Amino acid sequence: MRSGRPCVVIACCLVVAGWLGLVYTPRIAVAQDDLVLTHGTVITVTSTSDDLNGVPDGISLREAIRATNADPGLYTIEFAPSLAGQTIDIETDLPELAGGGVIINGDVDGDLIPDVAVRAPARTVEEGFAFGFVISSGDNTLHALELVGWELGVGFRPATPGAAYANTTIANVVIRGGRNGIVLNAPGSGTDVRANENTWVNTRIMGNQIDAALGGVSVGFGFTIGDAVEGLVIRGNEIHVAGGDGSEEAHPAIGLSAGFWDGSTDNQITDVVIAGNTITGLPGHGIVLSTGQVGASANLISGVRIEGNMIGTRGILVSASDATTAWVDPDYTPVAYPDDNAIRDIEIVDNTIRWDGFGGIQIIASSPGDRNVVEDVHIVGNDLRAAADEPAMFISVAAGDQASANRVRNLRIEDNTIRLTGPDWQPPGIQLMGAAHGADENELSDVYVARNDIEGNGVGIHLHGGDQDSARNHVSEIDVVCNRIGGSPEILITGGRGPGATGNVVSDVVLAGNLTGDVLNDVMSAANTDGAQDNTVDWTVDDQMPEDCPITAPTTTTSPPPTTTPDEPETAPVAADAENGLTATPATFAESSPVTNPEAGSDSSPPTWVWVGGGVTLAFAAGWFLRSRFRT
């Protein structure tokens, strides 16, 4: 039975109310060789006033923008040298950039750092929201401005349905003292979904510094049909999210959302680069990709490269569907589920993630919803380390909490470094999981896990079919090759856990060249645990060392047990678990490795020891990450 309870709600949202003063620390700006900073007619702002009264007291910023809207064309708005170091206090919202083709350059001396600040009016919530620059046209550039105290620093929104907006750049802008940084948002109104069919092409957000209370960079569609973003670059930004004031949960530092609310459909975000950004503070997550939130269906995110980011907080989350309409509005009928969403062709490469508590990299196909797909994902060369006060997840690929017929397939998890220090108990380093509570007939397949270096207090790699009340889920075609596992160094394979877990299958698993402590391919397996019934596991060990394996042949051999039973607790050094009362048996991390021990397992016995939880989680399961809305 489907449930309206969300397990994960990812929001790339624009939240409105108030502002919070923060401190700006100057930094070295990012130079862009192809950044055009002057064209067309030049209008020079000569006054810090916000008046609209002609030229007697000089030209104000408001007057300059109004002039470009009145006679659209190519314009450059620059600032007189006498305004360097000055602040322009805005009394009411600035005009939108509606004409197109406008460059606003706040760099007076050519060092790519803002010389002029634009400060928001002080307003109460009842008086309305103070938005900075709102862009409702194409071919615009905002460069080297300091925006202070705005509810939203820079916003993109469509002027009319069915329009295309191309070639807009936000570069070397400082946004501080507000709640949200940069938002491209194409909303409907309330719960009124409408066919906008707008397109944003070649949008660049580069070299900016954002210090905000709730969110950094958000690109998303809510209550819309047929909107698209194509060719998006988010590169070299410094984003600090303070985490809000306790009244609302923080949003992602960088978030992409292709659909929110029942009826939001056929929205697409494609061809995206998120690279070289530095993320700190307490955002909901560092980077989030999401297609189906709160009942949105048939949306797509495709072709995203997440590379070389430094994330000093909860890491990267990819979710194809998340939450029913009941989570936002319990009275909305009928309850809508997010179905038929897809995320594909994702590369998560060479990122550095440091966090306390819960974080890492997680992939989710559905939570809840049917027929959602995550496929063709490469997770390569990332460095994940945590000093946690509570269990921390590492890389999680999940799908299917109270959902059916979801798919996660064709994944490569290679050459990642995973280190965990802190408490004695931790989840596994890498977990591949078929289903969480109540999920049926989901599939995780075609996964290659190779040359990862894992060390911590939990099980190294865990393959798991399904949890309580989940049935007929399949985890198959899994190659686990040449991984180095230290700390508590087992590979654990389990079919089902808990009452009602039945008919789940883990099969076609091949293990080769994995160094688990000082043993090759140390495997524990159990088909049924904690009351599960009729689940199956089937795995083999290949005695041929792969040619490109970095593991060297050991001088000693220890034959791993294919399964453990209540009579042999010492052979199951699983992490300590409060529910099952297990304790960890640490193992040494050896540089040399024994000759391969071919061992195969196919088991349906019901031992009682197994622990199921996630570190690197490739799962048809769900987490409980952030719960924030995408409302405007």
N, C-alpha and C positions, 0 to 999 in steps of 0.2 A: 504493500500500500504506500502510496506517495504521501509525503509529508510537506507541509508548508514551511517547516523550520529550515532556515539556511544554515549551512555549516561554514560557509565562507561568503562574505560579501565584500567584493572589491569595488572601490569607488574611485573613479577619476572625476572628481566633482568640483563644482563651484559652490562654495558655501558662503553665505553673505551675512555679515554683521560685525561691526566694531573694528578696532585696530589696536595693535600692540607694538609699542616701540622697541626696536632691537638695535644692536650696535653693529655698524658697518666697519669691517676691517679691510683696508685697501689690499688689493692683490694685483698680480701681473695679469694684464688683459691678454686674451687670445687674439692674435693677429690672423686675419683671414685674407689670403692673397687675392681672392676673387671678390672681395667686398667692395662694391661701388658706393662711394660716399658723397658723390656730387653728380647731379645731372639737371638739365632743364633750367628753369628760372630759379634764381636764388632769392630767398626771402630771409633777411637777417632780423632776428628778434633782438631788440635793443632795450627792452624794459622788463623789469620784474613784476610789473603790474598785471592784473588779470582783467583789465578793462577792455571794453569793446567800444572804443570812441574815436577811431581814426588815428592819425599819426601825431597829434600835438604833443603827447607825452611819450612818444616812441611806439614801436611796434611790439605788441604783446604776443605771447605764444598763442593765445586764443584767437587773436586777429589773424595770425599767420595761417592757422589751420582752417579758419573760416574762408580765407582767400582761396586756398587750394580746392575746397569743396565747391565754391561758387563758380569756378572756371576750371574744370578738371583738365589735367595735363601732367607734364613732368615738372616736379618742383623739388628744390632742396631747401629745407628750413634749417638755418644755422644760427649760432648765437654770437653776439658781439663779444670781443675780448674783454670788455668791461664787465661782462656778466660772469666771468670765470670765478668760481667759488661762491656764487650767489644762489639763493633759493627763491623759486617762484611759488608763492602761496596761491593755490587755486581756491576760488570761492564756491563755484558750482562745477558740475562735471564738464570736462572739456568736450568739444564737438568730436564726433566719431571721425575717423579717417575714411571718408566715404567716397572721395573722388578718385583715389588710386594714383599710383605713380609718385608717391611722396617719400622723400628721405628726410628724417629728422635726426640731425647729428649734434649731440651735445658735447663732443670732443673739440674744445677750442684750440688746444695747443698741439694736437696731433699725436698724443701718446696713447691713444686708444682707451683712456680712462675718463669717466664722466667728469665734466667741469661745472655742470649746472644741475641743481636738484629741483625736482617738481614735487611739491608737497600737497597732500590731500587736505580737503577741508575737514574740520572736526565736526563729526555728526553723531547723533544718537541713532540707535537702531530704528526708532520710530521715524526719523527724518529720512531714512533711505540709505542706500549703499553708495560708497564713494569708489567709483571705478576710475582707473588711470587712463591709459590709452586704449580705446576700443577700435578695432580694425574691421571694417565691413566692406573692404574692397581689396584689390590685388596690387602687386608690384610696389609694395611699401617696404621701407627699411627704418627700424628704430635702432639707433646706434649711440652707445656711450651716454645714456641718460641715467640719472639717479632718481628713482621713484620712491617717495617716502610716505608711509602711512596709509596706502590705499588698500581697501578691502581686496581688490584685485589689481595687480600691477598692469598687466597687459592682457586684453581679451580679444579673441576673434569671434565674430558672429556674423551670420549671413544677413544681407540686406533684404533679399527676396528669395523665394524658392527657385530651384533650378539654375542657380548661378555657379560660375567657376571662378575661383580666386587662386591666382598663381604668383609664385616668386615673391614671397614675403619673408623678410629676415629680421630676427631680433638678435642683436649681437652686442656684447660688452655692456649690457645694461645692468645696473645695480637696483635690486628691488628689496626694500627693507621696511620693517615696522608695520607690516600688514599681515593679513591672514592667508592670502594665496598669491602665487607668483604669476605664472603665465598659463592661460586657459584658452584652448580652442574648443568651443562648446556650441553645438547646434541643437538647442532644445526645442521641444514643442512647448505646450503650455499646460501645467498641471498634469493631469492624466490624459490629455487630449493629444493622441499621437497623430502626427501629420507627415505627409510626404514632402520633405524638403528637397531631396535630390540635389543637394549642393556638393561641390567638389573643391577641395583644397589641394593644389599641386605645388611641389617644390617649396616646402616651408622649412626654414632653417632657424634653429634656436641654438645659438653658439656663444660660448665664452661669457655667459651671464653669471652674475652672483645673486642668489636668491636667499634671503633670510626671512622666513615667514613662520607664522604660528601653525598653520594647518596643512598646506600643500605647496609643492614646488611647480612642476610642469604637468599639466593635465590636458589630454587630447581625448575627447569623447563625445558620444551621441546619446542623448536621452529623449525619448518620446518622438523619435524620428524614423522615417523610412527612406532608404536609398541614398544616404549621405556617404561621402567617401573622402579619405585622405590618402594621397598618393605621393610618395617621395618626401619623407619627413626625416630631417636630420636633427638630433638632439645631442650636441657634442661639446665637450669641454666646459660644462657648466659646474659651478660650485653651488650646491643646494643644501641648506640647513633648515630642517623643519623642527621647530621647538616642541610640537606635540600638543598644542592647544591649551585651553584653560580648564579642562575637565568637563566642560559642557558638551563637547563633541570630540569624537575620536579623530586622530590625524589621518590624512589621506596619504597616498603614496608620494614619495619625493618625485618620481616620474611615473605617470600612469597613462596607459592607453585603454580606452573602453569603447568597443564597437557597438554596444547596445544596452539600453536600460529601459525597462518597463514593458509590460504586455503590449504587443503590437509593434514594438520597435524591431524592424527586420530589414534585411538586405543592406545593412550598413557595412562598410569595408574600410579597413586600415591596412595599407600595403606598402611595401618597399620602404622600410624604416631602418635607420641607423641610430643606435643609442650607444655612444662611445666616449670614453675618456672623461666621464663625469665623476665628480667627488660628492658623495652623499653622507651627511652626518645628521645628528640629532635623533628625534624620536618620531619619524614618520610611520604610517601604518605598515609600509614595506618600502624597501629601497626602490625597486622597479616592479611594476605590475602590468601584465597584459591580460585583458578580459574581454570576452565577446558577448556572453549572454547573462546579463544581470537582471534579477527581479522579473523573470518572465519573458525577457527578450529572446527571440529565436531567429535562427537562420542568418546570423551575422558572421563576419570573417575577419581574422587578422592573419596576414601572410607575409613572408619575406622580411623577417626582423632579425637584425644582427645586434646583439648586446655584447659589446667588446671593451675590455680594458677599463671598466669602471671600478672605482674605489668606493666600497659601500661599508660604512662603519656602523651599520644597524641591521635590522632584519632585512633579508636579502631579496631574492628575485622570486616572484610568484607568477605563474602562467595558468589561467583558469578559463576553460571554454564555456562553462555555465555555472551560475551561482544564484541561488535563492529564488523562491516563488514570490508572487505578489503579496502573499499573506504576511511576509516579513515586514513590509512597509505599511500595508493597509489590510488588517484582518477582516474588514467588512467587504472587501472587493471580491465580487463573484462573477463567473467561476474563477477559482484559483488558477493562475496561469503559471506554467512551468517553462523554464528555458530549454528548448529542444533544438536539435539540428544546427548547432553552432560549430564552428571549426577554427582551429588555430593550427597552422602548418608552416613548414620551412622556417624554423627558428634556430638561430645559432647563439649559444651562450658561451662565450670564449674569453679566456684570459682575464676574468674578473677577480678582484680580491674582495672577500667579504669577511668582516669581523663583527661579531655580535655577542650579546649576553642573552641568555634565555632561549627564546624560540626564533629560529631564523634559518638561513641557508638558501637552497634552491628547491622549489616545489612546483610540480606540474600536475594539474588536475583537469580531468575531462568533464566531470559533472558533479554538481553538488547543490541541488539535485537536477533532474532532467534526463531526457532520453536522446539517444542517437547523436550525442556530441562527440567530436573527434579532436584529438591532438595527435599530430603525426609529423614525422620528419624533423626531429629535434636533435641537435648536436650540443652536448654539454662537455666542453673540452678545455683542459688546461686551466681550470679555475682553482683558486687557493681559498679554502674555507676554514676558518679557525674560530673557536668560541671558548670563552671563559665564562661558564654558565652557572647560575645559581639554581637552575631548574633544567629539566630535560630539554635539549636543543636538537632540532632536526637539521639534517645536512642537505642532501639533494633528494627531493621528494617528487615522484611523478605519480599522480593520484587520479582516480576517477570513480564515479558510481555510487556515492552515498545516497541511498534511497532513490535509485535511478536504474535504468536498464538500457542495454544495447549501446553502451558507450564504448569508445575505442581509444586506446593509446598504442601507437605502433611506430615502428622504425625509429628507434632512439639509439644514439651512441653516447655512452658516458665514458670518456677516455681521459687519461693523463691528468686527473684532478688530484689535488692534495687536500686531505681532510684531517684536521687536528682538533681534538677536544680535550680541554683541561678543566678541572673543576670538581664536581661531586663524583662519588663512586659509581652512580648509576647514570647511564645515558642511553638514548636510542641507538639503533645501528648506524653505521656510517652510511651505507647505501641500502635502501629498502625498495623493493619492487612489489607492489601489492595490487591484488585484483579487485577487492571490494570491501567497503565498510558496511556498517549496519543497514540491513534492509535492501541491499542492492543485488540485482539478479542479472545474469547473462551478460556481463561486461567482459571485455577482452583486452589484455595487455600482451603484445606479441612483438617479436623481432627486435630484441634489445641486445646490444653488444656492450659489455661492461669490461673495460680493459685498461691495464697499466695504471690503475688508481693507487695512491699511497694513503692508507687509512690508519690512523692510530687514535685510540681513545679507550674508554671504559666499557663501551657497549659492544654487541656483536658487530663484526665487520660488515658483512653483507647478508641481507635477509630477503628471501623470496617467499611470498605469502599469497595464498589463494583468496580467502575471504573471511570476514569477521562474522559476528553474531547476526543471525537472521538473513544472511546472504547465501545465495544459491546459484550453482551452475556458472560461476565465474571462471575464466580461464587465464592463466599466466603461462605462456608457452614461447618456444623458440628463443631461449635466453642463453647466450654465451657469456660465461664469466671467465676471463682469461688474464693471467699474468698480473693479478692485483697483489699488492703487498699489504698485509694486515697485521698490525701490532696491537699491543694492549690486551684486549680480550678477543682473541683472534679467530673466531669461528665464522664459517659460512653456514647459515641456518636456512632450512627449507621446510615450510609448513603448509599444509593444505587448508585447514579450516580451524577457527577458534571460536568457542562459545556456543551456547544453545541455538539451534536453528541454522547453524552454518552447515550446509550440506551440498554435496555434488560439486564442490569447487575442485579445480584441477590445476596443479602445477606440473608441467610436462615439457619434454624436449629441452631439458636443461643440460648443458655441457660445461664441465669445469675442466680447466687445463692451466697448469703452471702457476697456480695461486699460492703464494707463500703466506701461510697462516701461522704466525709465531715462528717456530722452527720446523714446521711440518708443511708439506705440500698438500693443498686441497683438503684441509681438515673440515669435514662436513658433518652436521647433525641434521636429522630430518624426522618429521612426524606428520602423519596425515591428519590426525584429529587431536585436538587439545581442548580442555575446558568444556567438555560436553558436546563438541562437534561430532558429526557422524557422516560417514560415507564420502569423505573427501579423499583425494588421491595426490600423491607426489611421485614423480618419476624423473630420475636424474642419472647421469653417467659422468665418470671421470676419464678424460682422454690421457693416456699415458705418454703421448708424444708432446714434448716441450715445443711450443710455437717458436718459429725461427726468430721473430723479432722480440721475443720475451726478454725483459731486463732481469728476470730472476735467474740466478745461477744454480747449478745442480748442487744439492746439499751433500754432506758426508754421512748423515744419519737419516733414519727413516722412522716415522711413527705412523702406524696404520690408523686412520681416523675411523671412529665408529659410525656406521651408516645411520644409526638411530639411537636414542637413549630411552631408558625405561625408568619407572620409579625405583627399580632395584639398583640403578647405576647412576646416582645423582652426580658423582664426581666426574663423569664424562660430559657433563653439560655445563660448562662455565659461562652461563648466560648472565647478563647484567642483573643487578639487584632490582627487585620489583616489589613494591609495597603490597600489591594485591596477592601475588603468588608466593611471597616470602622467599625469593631466591637470593642467593649471594653470588658475587662475582669471583671468579678464579682468574687472577691476572696471568698473562703469559708474556714471555720475553719476545722482543722484536729482533729477529736475527737477520743479518745481512746475507749469510749463506743459506742454502736451502737443500733439502734432501731429494733423492731421486723420486720421480713421480710414483705415487701409489694408485694404480687404477682401482677404483671402487665404484660400485653402482648401487643405487638405492631405489626401491619402489615399495612404499610402505603404506599400510592402512591401519596401523595399531594406534591406540589412544593414550600416549603418555600424558602426564599431568603438569610437566614443568614449563612448557614453552611460554615465552613472553613475546608479545607482538606490539611493536611500536615503530617509530620511524626516524631515521636519520637522513640518509639519502633515500627518498621514498618515491619509487616509481609506482604509483598506486591508483586503483580505481577506488579511492577513498576520499575523505574530505578532511580538511583541517578546519580550524576555527580561527581565522586570521583576523581581518579587520572588518568591522561592521559599520560602514559609513555610507551615506546616501549620495546619489548623483541627482540632486534636485537643483532646479534653478528658479 
